[in-house]
Amino acid sequence: MLKLHRAVQIYTTHGLSELVHRVSNFILDNVLGKGNLFLINTWWKNKLYGIQYEAVSNPYKKITISTKEINYRCDNVPLSKGIGSIIGGDWDQNNSVKIQEYWRVKGLKQRYEYGKEWEDTDYFKYAKKQINESGEFWGYRSIEQFKKNRLSYVDQLHEKMAAEGYVSEEKNRDIFPKQDFRRGEYYEINKLEPLVLIGRDGTLFLRDGNHRFAIADTLGLDIQVQVLARHKKWQEIREEISKSVQLNEMSEKAKAHLRHPDVNDIIPSTIRDQI
């Protein structure tokens, strides 16, 4: 339950509207579940953004990028906020980690790039620690179960991508382990491609889809991603680009992002011919 002293703190610091917003999200999250909340937030926010902005993408739009375009992972935006969110604040400026140091990505690269046994990877060690301390991790209650089902699944995914190229989530869904947590409340979220966040200056952060990102990076494959959230200031750049008729009308900041993978769908034809 939302602690009383925390509620008072939120009210004192941010005001009544923010308190109501957070309490509502807490109730919805616990009543509806993260998957349904994700779908609801995606739907109504997309309607709202259509009123506020002109350059609003289809929230489920897919973008093809090189894994080399992502250097950091950031989880400051909750998955339950819905895909295609537009969020202000400083979430893009703190608590991000270097993608190659994140335990999931690092562990899979140790496995597939350096040929380590699973037991010698950060991926395995992290899971074992969580199971030993909590008695459960991602739906698995023993490290043996984790090895038999989860690690077997990851090896299958690697083999599939090595043979076929990037594997979309739709084609990957049939090999999920049945007891994996992604079959539960996160199922709607995990039907998507890897999720990214786009910071105020266009920086791409990985938010979810770590396994396909890490495997694709090891194999040198491009990946498809979807945008969980854009910073409000990045959306403002998108707005400027979409409203400009001629290149000389555009600010230098906007011009610098004309080849960004997230603006290809909103560049006016009069400007596309000039770049």
PyMOL commands that set and color helices and strands:
alter all, ss='L'
color gray80, all
select helices_A, chain A and resi 4-14+16-32+34-52+67-69+79-81+99-101+103-112+118-120+122-134+143-164+169-175+181-183+189-191+210-219+232-243+247-249+252-255+269-272
alter helices_A, ss='H'
color red, helices_A
select strands_A, chain A and resi 62-66+72-73+85-87+97-98+195-198+204-208+222-231
alter strands_A, ss='S'
color yellow, strands_A
deselect
rebuild
show_as cartoon
